[in-house]
């Protein structure tokens, strides 16, 4: 995928063509419609974490239902209007590595598959009014490891909800700004979890 000179100009076009090995050159790609990568073992790899930018359209989502898939080395962002989560990994054994999630809306990740792992990601919420929502539901043995979570919200709602079992949350760092120590800092865990070294 490339802005020019490539086989496709958007990730959704490559996915629609049945491609499962998708390399995305640096550039900004506007995804104006929701799309789903349903093929197993789909790899979507960006050229660089900050240079490969995927704009998810208003009220749109990227759903990854194919198991044993990888998303790495890119930036996924939405600026406004998202009534749905911008990234919905519903397959199993999905690896999300070195992805910068950035949004001014409240809903970022709704991870419903089992055995999914997030590592070395930056999860950034830029609004100081909307709450930040990360949802790890269903499935089992999901993990968030060595990630940075940056929240600028002054909304009192908690930013992370964990209802899956055997959840691992280790080695992560937090950047809670906007001068409100009680804002957007809550983590609600109703399943079993290992939380350490954060």
C-alpha positions as CSV (number, residue, x, y, z in Angstrom):
1,X,0.0,0.0,0.0
2,X,1.3,3.4,-0.9
3,X,-0.1,6.9,-1.6
4,X,1.3,6.5,-5.1
5,X,3.2,3.9,-7.0
6,X,1.8,0.9,-5.0
7,X,-0.7,-1.8,-5.7
8,X,-3.3,-0.2,-3.5
9,X,-3.9,3.3,-2.0
10,X,-5.7,2.1,1.2
11,X,-5.5,-0.8,3.6
12,X,-9.2,-1.5,3.1
13,X,-8.6,-1.9,-0.7
14,X,-5.8,-4.4,-0.1
15,X,-8.0,-6.3,2.4
16,X,-10.9,-6.3,0.0
17,X,-8.6,-7.8,-2.7
18,X,-7.9,-10.7,-0.4
19,X,-4.3,-9.8,0.4
20,X,-2.9,-11.1,3.7
21,X,0.6,-9.7,3.5
22,X,0.2,-6.0,3.5
23,X,3.2,-3.6,3.7
24,X,2.2,0.1,4.1
25,X,4.6,2.8,3.0
26,X,4.9,6.0,5.0
27,X,2.0,8.4,4.2
28,X,-1.5,9.2,5.3
29,X,-4.3,6.9,4.4
30,X,-7.9,7.9,4.8
31,X,-10.3,5.0,5.5
32,X,-13.7,6.6,5.0
33,X,-15.7,3.3,5.6
34,X,-15.5,0.6,8.2
35,X,-13.7,-2.5,7.0
36,X,-12.9,-6.0,8.3
37,X,-9.8,-8.2,7.8
38,X,-11.3,-11.6,8.2
39,X,-8.6,-13.8,6.7
40,X,-6.4,-15.6,9.2
41,X,-2.7,-14.9,9.4
42,X,-3.1,-11.4,8.0
43,X,0.0,-9.2,8.5
44,X,-0.4,-5.4,8.2
45,X,3.0,-3.8,8.7
46,X,3.8,-0.1,8.4
47,X,7.0,1.4,7.3
48,X,7.3,3.4,10.5
49,X,5.3,3.9,13.7
50,X,4.8,7.7,13.2
51,X,5.1,7.9,9.5
52,X,2.5,5.4,8.4
53,X,-0.8,7.1,9.4
54,X,-4.2,5.5,9.1
55,X,-7.1,7.9,9.5
56,X,-10.2,6.0,10.6
57,X,-13.3,7.9,9.5
58,X,-16.0,9.3,11.7
59,X,-18.1,6.5,13.3
60,X,-16.0,3.9,11.5
61,X,-14.0,1.0,12.7
62,X,-11.2,-1.4,11.6
63,X,-12.2,-4.9,12.7
64,X,-9.6,-7.6,12.7
65,X,-11.4,-11.0,13.0
66,X,-8.7,-13.1,11.3
67,X,-6.8,-15.1,13.9
68,X,-3.0,-15.4,14.1
69,X,-2.8,-11.9,12.6
70,X,-0.3,-9.1,13.2
71,X,-0.6,-5.3,13.1
72,X,2.6,-3.4,13.6
73,X,4.7,-0.3,13.1
74,X,2.0,2.3,12.2
75,X,-0.2,5.0,13.6
76,X,-4.0,4.6,13.8
77,X,-6.0,7.8,14.5
78,X,-9.4,9.4,14.6
79,X,-10.2,13.0,15.4
80,X,-13.9,13.2,16.0
81,X,-17.3,11.7,15.8
82,X,-16.5,8.1,16.6
83,X,-19.5,6.4,18.1
84,X,-17.7,3.1,17.8
85,X,-14.3,1.8,18.8
86,X,-11.8,2.6,16.1
87,X,-10.0,-0.8,16.4
88,X,-11.8,-4.0,17.1
89,X,-9.6,-7.1,17.2
90,X,-12.1,-10.0,17.5
91,X,-9.9,-12.9,16.3
92,X,-7.6,-14.9,18.5
93,X,-3.8,-14.8,18.9
94,X,-3.5,-11.3,17.4
95,X,-0.3,-9.4,17.9
96,X,-0.4,-5.6,18.0
97,X,3.2,-4.3,18.2
98,X,4.5,-0.7,18.0
99,X,1.2,0.8,17.1
100,X,0.4,4.4,18.1
101,X,-3.4,4.8,18.7
102,X,-4.3,8.5,18.9
103,X,-7.9,9.8,19.1
104,X,-9.8,12.8,20.4
105,X,-12.9,10.7,20.8
106,X,-13.6,8.4,23.7
107,X,-13.6,4.9,22.2
108,X,-10.3,3.5,21.1
109,X,-9.9,-0.3,21.5
110,X,-12.5,-3.0,22.0
111,X,-10.5,-6.2,22.2
112,X,-12.8,-9.2,22.3
113,X,-10.6,-12.0,21.0
114,X,-8.6,-14.5,23.1
115,X,-4.9,-14.6,23.5
116,X,-4.3,-11.2,22.0
117,X,-1.2,-9.3,22.9
118,X,-0.3,-5.5,22.8
119,X,3.3,-4.6,23.1
120,X,5.4,-1.4,22.8
121,X,2.3,0.6,21.8
122,X,1.4,4.2,22.5
123,X,-2.3,4.6,23.4
124,X,-3.0,8.3,23.4
125,X,-6.2,10.2,24.1
126,X,-6.0,13.9,23.2
127,X,-9.4,15.3,24.3
128,X,-9.8,16.9,27.7
129,X,-13.5,16.5,27.8
130,X,-14.5,13.0,26.6
131,X,-13.6,9.9,28.7
132,X,-11.0,7.5,27.4
133,X,-12.3,3.9,26.8
134,X,-10.2,0.8,26.4
135,X,-12.2,-2.4,26.6
136,X,-10.8,-5.9,27.0
137,X,-13.8,-8.1,27.0
138,X,-14.6,-11.8,26.4
139,X,-11.9,-14.1,25.4
140,X,-9.1,-15.0,27.8
141,X,-5.4,-14.4,28.3
142,X,-5.1,-11.0,26.7
143,X,-2.0,-9.0,27.5
144,X,-0.9,-5.4,27.5
145,X,2.9,-5.3,28.0
146,X,5.5,-2.4,27.9
147,X,3.0,0.1,26.5
148,X,2.6,3.8,27.2
149,X,-0.9,5.0,28.0
150,X,-1.4,8.8,27.7
151,X,-4.7,10.3,28.8
152,X,-5.5,14.0,28.8
153,X,-9.2,13.6,29.9
154,X,-10.7,15.5,32.8
155,X,-13.7,13.2,32.7
156,X,-14.1,11.2,35.8
157,X,-15.0,7.9,34.0
158,X,-12.5,5.1,34.2
159,X,-10.4,4.6,31.1
160,X,-10.0,0.8,31.0
161,X,-12.5,-2.0,31.6
162,X,-11.3,-5.6,31.8
163,X,-13.8,-8.4,31.8
164,X,-11.8,-11.2,30.3
165,X,-10.0,-13.8,32.4
166,X,-6.2,-14.3,32.8
167,X,-5.5,-10.7,31.7
168,X,-1.9,-9.6,31.9
169,X,-0.9,-5.9,32.4
170,X,2.8,-5.5,33.1
171,X,5.6,-3.0,32.4
172,X,3.3,-0.2,31.2
173,X,3.7,3.5,31.9
174,X,1.1,6.2,32.4
175,X,1.0,9.8,31.4
176,X,-2.1,11.4,33.0
177,X,-2.2,15.1,32.2
178,X,-4.7,18.0,32.5
179,X,-3.9,18.5,36.2
180,X,-6.6,16.2,37.5
181,X,-5.3,13.2,39.4
182,X,-8.7,11.5,39.6
183,X,-9.7,12.0,36.0
184,X,-9.7,9.2,33.6
185,X,-7.3,7.1,35.7
186,X,-9.6,4.3,36.7
187,X,-9.1,0.7,35.7
188,X,-12.0,-1.7,36.4
189,X,-11.1,-5.4,36.4
190,X,-13.9,-7.9,36.9
191,X,-12.0,-11.0,35.5
192,X,-8.8,-12.5,36.8
193,X,-5.6,-10.5,36.1
194,X,-1.9,-10.2,36.7
195,X,-1.0,-6.5,37.2
196,X,2.6,-5.7,38.0
197,X,5.6,-3.5,37.3
198,X,3.6,-0.5,36.0
